Amino acid sequence: MSDKPTFLQIRVANNLSLEAIAEKANVPIEDVYYLEAGVPYPQEVIDKILGALSELTGEHYTMNNVESIYALEGGPHE
């Protein structure tokens, strides 16, 4: 089992809403919801969302230190 926190664990521990993260990342709330649920996303969207999470929490989050974040292989997410 990994010692890395999930996106959901980080969000709940910091009392952040999906809406707050989506607004900060300038992405649709659905993107944050599905990323949190483990749906693969384009690296660009992941970077925006993790960047927003980092700004809102004061910690530095990347795919390397957050569990269950998956990048899409290949083309854009539809």
TITI-209679 format. One record per residue (C-alpha): residue number from 1; x, y, z; residue in one letter. Coordinates in Angstrom, 2 decimals. Layout:
BEGIN
+-----+---------+---------+---------+---------+
: num :      c1 :      c2 :      c3 : residuo :
+-----+---------+---------+---------+---------+
: NUM :       X :       Y :       Z :       A :
...
+-----+---------+---------+---------+---------+
***
This chain:
BEGIN
+-----+---------+---------+---------+---------+
: num :      c1 :      c2 :      c3 : residuo :
+-----+---------+---------+---------+---------+
:   1 :    0.00 :    0.00 :    0.00 :       M :
:   2 :    1.24 :    3.47 :   -0.89 :       S :
:   3 :    2.13 :    6.11 :    1.68 :       D :
:   4 :    1.08 :    8.85 :   -0.76 :       K :
:   5 :   -2.25 :   10.58 :   -0.07 :       P :
:   6 :   -5.03 :   10.53 :   -2.63 :       T :
:   7 :   -6.43 :   13.69 :   -4.16 :       F :
:   8 :   -9.61 :   13.20 :   -2.12 :       L :
:   9 :   -7.67 :   12.81 :    1.14 :       Q :
:  10 :   -5.76 :   16.04 :    0.45 :       I :
:  11 :   -8.92 :   17.90 :   -0.53 :       R :
:  12 :  -10.87 :   16.76 :    2.55 :       V :
:  13 :   -7.96 :   17.37 :    4.94 :       A :
:  14 :   -7.75 :   20.95 :    3.67 :       N :
:  15 :  -11.52 :   21.49 :    3.61 :       N :
:  16 :  -11.50 :   22.35 :   -0.10 :       L :
:  17 :  -14.49 :   22.04 :   -2.39 :       S :
:  18 :  -14.36 :   20.74 :   -5.94 :       L :
:  19 :  -15.66 :   24.15 :   -6.98 :       E :
:  20 :  -12.79 :   26.03 :   -5.30 :       A :
:  21 :  -10.18 :   23.85 :   -6.98 :       I :
:  22 :  -11.90 :   24.05 :  -10.39 :       A :
:  23 :  -12.14 :   27.83 :  -10.14 :       E :
:  24 :   -8.48 :   28.21 :   -9.16 :       K :
:  25 :   -7.40 :   25.80 :  -11.93 :       A :
:  26 :   -9.72 :   27.46 :  -14.47 :       N :
:  27 :  -11.16 :   24.10 :  -15.51 :       V :
:  28 :  -14.72 :   22.70 :  -15.45 :       P :
:  29 :  -15.72 :   21.19 :  -12.11 :       I :
:  30 :  -16.29 :   17.88 :  -13.92 :       E :
:  31 :  -12.56 :   17.68 :  -14.66 :       D :
:  32 :  -11.72 :   17.91 :  -10.96 :       V :
:  33 :  -14.42 :   15.39 :  -10.05 :       Y :
:  34 :  -13.29 :   12.80 :  -12.59 :       Y :
:  35 :   -9.59 :   13.29 :  -11.84 :       L :
:  36 :  -10.35 :   12.74 :   -8.15 :       E :
:  37 :  -12.24 :    9.56 :   -9.12 :       A :
:  38 :   -9.18 :    8.20 :  -10.94 :       G :
:  39 :  -10.22 :    8.83 :  -14.53 :       V :
:  40 :   -7.16 :    9.37 :  -16.77 :       P :
:  41 :   -6.77 :   12.96 :  -17.98 :       Y :
:  42 :   -4.41 :   14.90 :  -20.26 :       P :
:  43 :   -1.20 :   15.93 :  -18.52 :       Q :
:  44 :   -2.02 :   19.62 :  -19.12 :       E :
:  45 :   -5.28 :   19.35 :  -17.15 :       V :
:  46 :   -3.60 :   17.35 :  -14.37 :       I :
:  47 :   -0.91 :   20.02 :  -14.07 :       D :
:  48 :   -3.53 :   22.80 :  -13.81 :       K :
:  49 :   -5.51 :   20.97 :  -11.14 :       I :
:  50 :   -2.51 :   19.89 :   -9.06 :       L :
:  51 :   -1.10 :   23.41 :   -9.41 :       G :
:  52 :   -4.35 :   24.84 :   -8.04 :       A :
:  53 :   -4.35 :   22.28 :   -5.23 :       L :
:  54 :   -0.78 :   23.27 :   -4.40 :       S :
:  55 :   -1.62 :   26.98 :   -4.32 :       E :
:  56 :   -4.69 :   26.44 :   -2.17 :       L :
:  57 :   -2.91 :   24.22 :    0.37 :       T :
:  58 :    0.58 :   25.74 :    0.43 :       G :
:  59 :    2.07 :   22.30 :   -0.35 :       E :
:  60 :    3.64 :   21.15 :   -3.63 :       H :
:  61 :    1.60 :   18.38 :   -5.26 :       Y :
:  62 :    2.57 :   16.45 :   -8.39 :       T :
:  63 :    1.73 :   13.08 :   -9.89 :       M :
:  64 :    4.76 :   11.77 :   -8.00 :       N :
:  65 :    3.36 :   12.53 :   -4.55 :       N :
:  66 :   -0.40 :   12.09 :   -5.04 :       V :
:  67 :   -1.85 :    8.58 :   -5.32 :       E :
:  68 :   -4.27 :    7.53 :   -8.09 :       S :
:  69 :   -3.72 :   10.34 :  -10.59 :       I :
:  70 :   -3.41 :    8.99 :  -14.12 :       Y :
:  71 :   -2.34 :   10.71 :  -17.32 :       A :
:  72 :   -3.97 :    9.85 :  -20.62 :       L :
:  73 :   -1.80 :    8.17 :  -23.18 :       E :
:  74 :   -2.09 :    9.83 :  -26.58 :       G :
:  75 :   -4.85 :   12.18 :  -27.75 :       G :
:  76 :   -6.98 :   14.77 :  -26.00 :       P :
:  77 :   -9.69 :   13.89 :  -23.50 :       H :
:  78 :  -13.17 :   14.25 :  -24.94 :       E :
+-----+---------+---------+---------+---------+
***
